Amino acid sequence: MDGRAVSPAAGTVLNALATGTGSAFAIDLETTATVDLTNDGEIEASIADQPDADTTLIEYCAEMTLERYAEDAGLDAETVGARVRTESEIPMAAGLKSSSAAANATVIATLDALEIDDAVERVDACRLGVQAAREAGVTATGAFDDASASMLGGVTITDNTTDELLAHESVDWHALVYTPPEQAFSADADISDCERIAPMADLVAELALEGRYGEAMTVNGFAFCGALGFSTDPMLDVLPAVEGVSLSGTGSSFVAIGDRAQLEGVRERWDRRDGSTRLLRTRTDGTRTQ
């Protein structure tokens, strides 16, 4: 029995590190997970083209999914195992939710291998991946905001302290992504510095809940660049020509939203910087089997 799923990356509207409330939106970069079930009770994982990468999160996702759902599929949870392989076009440690996408893809691919994918609500599958991320220590907040956007598509607003989905809306934007060469690991972020800007995060949440996502992103970007020690120069490069721009997650990528003409008009400014730029679309379909 085998399963396969793909999960999109996401950009940030509101970083949840300050208050526990976060918001993100799915963008068209993908991670793919393939799961082959075994009868030896072992979980093994690998990441394509990264033989030395840490696979703890992927292993936890497969293991916890099997523990929770193997019996529902008529299998013995004590003896069923899995071989998991992921491949991704999402840069790691760049603020584009590569861990959330890997977790979502692995959980859904495991459910697909169990042949019960349609019986499990997507938001419940998402929470399982978030729990695995917490136990693996790859997230400071639980990242339910990031994971829900990747799992459900569109833009989500969440309370990461309770894993509650506060709002979910389909959006049709273009997104320009700038990724510097430097990596930034979310688990290394200084939460205490972020908590000092909680009043700004509350303002961002209010804007997002009113559907003013571009303004919310931009306020978030300036606030969290300060808290996390990133230059705001990439944001100033593209303002005021875009609808919104922010540091994504804990960095190092920046994401701007707008219509295609707006973003094409400013792309050359980011192209002059070290790193890479991508012009993408938002995603409405979220994580899906293949």
QUINORGI-V543821 format. One record per residue. N is the residue number from 1. SS is DSSP state (H for helix, E for strand, C for the rest). PSI is psi in degrees with one decimal (999 if undefined). OMEGA is omega in whole degrees, 0 to 359 (* if undefined). Layout:
n ss psi omega
N SS PSI OMEGA
N SS PSI OMEGA
//
This chain:
n ss psi omega
1 C 130.8 180
2 E 161.7 180
3 E 158.8 182
4 E 137.9 180
5 E 153.9 176
6 E 145.5 183
7 E 136.8 184
8 E 160.3 171
9 E -179.9 178
10 E 155.1 174
11 E 161.2 186
12 E 135.4 164
13 E -48.4 179
14 E 122.9 175
15 C 130.9 185
16 C -1.6 185
17 C -27.5 185
18 C -44.7 188
19 C -10.1 186
20 C -14.0 174
21 E 131.2 182
22 E 165.1 180
23 E 140.7 181
24 E 166.4 179
25 E 144.0 184
26 E 139.4 177
27 E 162.0 194
28 E 61.8 163
29 E 142.8 191
30 E 149.6 165
31 E 136.3 179
32 E 134.9 175
33 E 136.1 175
34 E 130.5 183
35 E 126.2 173
36 E 121.2 179
37 E 146.8 180
38 E 175.4 178
39 C 23.0 181
40 C 0.6 178
41 C 4.8 183
42 C 148.2 175
43 E 121.6 177
44 E 143.7 182
45 E 151.6 176
46 E 154.7 178
47 E 125.1 184
48 C 134.3 176
49 C 9.9 178
50 C 72.5 186
51 C -21.9 182
52 C 6.3 183
53 C 150.5 178
54 C 121.1 183
55 C 14.4 184
56 H -46.4 182
57 H -45.8 181
58 H -42.8 180
59 H -44.0 179
60 H -41.8 181
61 H -46.8 179
62 H -45.1 182
63 H -46.8 183
64 H -32.5 177
65 H -42.2 178
66 H -41.5 179
67 H -38.9 184
68 H -35.3 193
69 H -5.1 183
70 C -44.2 182
71 H -32.7 176
72 H -25.3 179
73 H 5.7 179
74 C 20.4 180
75 C 159.1 179
76 C 113.9 182
77 C -21.1 181
78 C -26.8 186
79 C -17.9 182
80 C 136.7 177
81 E -173.1 182
82 E 146.4 168
83 E 120.4 186
84 E 136.6 175
85 E 130.8 176
86 E 151.4 170
87 E 146.0 190
88 E 146.4 170
89 C 6.2 178
90 C 123.4 178
91 C 139.4 181
92 C 149.7 176
93 C 41.7 181
94 C 7.4 178
95 C 11.7 183
96 C 19.2 170
97 C 39.3 180
98 H -36.7 180
99 H -43.0 178
100 H -41.5 179
101 H -41.3 179
102 H -41.1 179
103 H -48.7 180
104 H -46.2 181
105 H -39.6 181
106 H -44.8 180
107 H -47.9 182
108 H -37.3 178
109 H -36.3 177
110 H -43.1 176
111 H -36.3 177
112 H -41.3 178
113 H -33.9 177
114 C -9.1 179
115 C 32.5 177
116 C 22.5 182
117 H -41.6 184
118 H -15.2 184
119 H -7.2 184
120 C 125.5 178
121 C 138.2 182
122 H -38.7 182
123 H -31.8 176
124 H -40.1 176
125 H -38.3 178
126 H -45.3 180
127 H -33.3 178
128 H -42.7 177
129 H -36.3 178
130 H -42.5 178
131 H -41.5 178
132 H -39.9 179
133 H -39.7 178
134 H -44.4 182
135 H -30.1 179
136 H -13.1 178
137 C 28.6 182
138 C 2.7 182
139 C 144.1 178
140 C -23.3 186
141 C -10.3 191
142 C -22.5 170
143 C 34.4 177
144 H -29.9 176
145 H -51.1 180
146 H -46.1 184
147 H -37.9 181
148 H -38.7 177
149 H -43.3 179
150 H -38.6 182
151 H -42.1 188
152 H -19.5 187
153 C 170.2 182
154 C -155.7 179
155 E 137.9 179
156 E 153.0 171
157 E 130.8 188
158 E 158.7 167
159 E 105.7 184
160 C -12.1 178
161 C -23.2 180
162 C -1.1 185
163 C 43.1 179
164 E 133.7 176
165 E 111.8 184
166 E -33.7 181
167 E 149.5 178
168 E 126.3 183
169 E 138.9 172
170 C 137.5 178
171 C 150.6 181
172 C 87.2 181
173 C 160.6 159
174 E 150.4 181
175 E 130.1 175
176 E 125.4 185
177 E 126.0 174
178 E 124.5 180
179 E 110.1 176
180 C 168.5 180
181 C -26.8 185
182 C 145.2 174
183 C 158.6 177
184 C 117.0 184
185 C 125.6 186
186 H -32.4 181
187 H -17.0 180
188 H -3.2 183
189 C 144.2 178
190 C 101.1 185
191 H -35.6 182
192 H -38.4 177
193 H -38.7 180
194 H -36.8 181
195 H -22.9 180
196 C -20.0 180
197 C 24.5 180
198 H -40.8 179
199 H -36.3 177
200 H -38.2 178
201 H -37.5 176
202 H -39.9 177
203 H -43.1 178
204 H -42.5 179
205 H -41.7 178
206 H -44.6 179
207 H -43.7 181
208 H -42.7 180
209 H -21.4 174
210 C -0.1 181
211 C 12.2 180
212 C 65.0 191
213 H -39.7 181
214 H -46.2 178
215 H -41.4 180
216 H -46.7 180
217 H -45.8 186
218 H -42.9 176
219 H -44.2 178
220 H -44.3 183
221 H -47.9 180
222 H -40.8 182
223 H -46.8 185
224 H -24.5 170
225 H -41.7 178
226 H -45.7 183
227 H -32.7 185
228 H -1.4 174
229 C 29.0 177
230 C 147.5 175
231 C 143.0 175
232 C 2.3 183
233 H -42.6 179
234 H -32.2 176
235 H -44.1 180
236 H -26.2 177
237 H -37.2 191
238 H -11.0 176
239 C 148.1 358
240 C 24.0 188
241 C -15.7 182
242 C 165.1 181
243 C -28.2 179
244 E 153.4 178
245 E 142.6 181
246 E 153.5 160
247 E 134.4 181
248 C 123.8 183
249 C -134.6 176
250 C 23.3 179
251 C 174.4 10
252 C 0.6 184
253 C 154.3 170
254 E 143.6 180
255 E 130.3 175
256 E 146.3 178
257 E 155.6 180
258 E -167.9 173
259 C 167.3 188
260 H -41.3 181
261 H -41.7 177
262 H -47.9 186
263 H -37.2 176
264 H -31.8 181
265 H -24.5 181
266 H -4.9 185
267 H -36.7 183
268 H -26.0 180
269 H -39.1 176
270 H -30.3 178
271 H -26.1 180
272 C -14.1 180
273 C 155.5 173
274 C 139.9 181
275 C -153.3 183
276 E 153.2 174
277 E 148.9 178
278 E 136.3 174
279 E 116.0 189
280 E 175.6 170
281 E 156.8 170
282 E 162.3 181
283 C 137.2 179
284 C -13.3 187
285 C -12.8 176
286 C -153.7 183
287 C 137.3 183
288 E 157.3 175
289 E 159.4 179
290 C 999 *
//
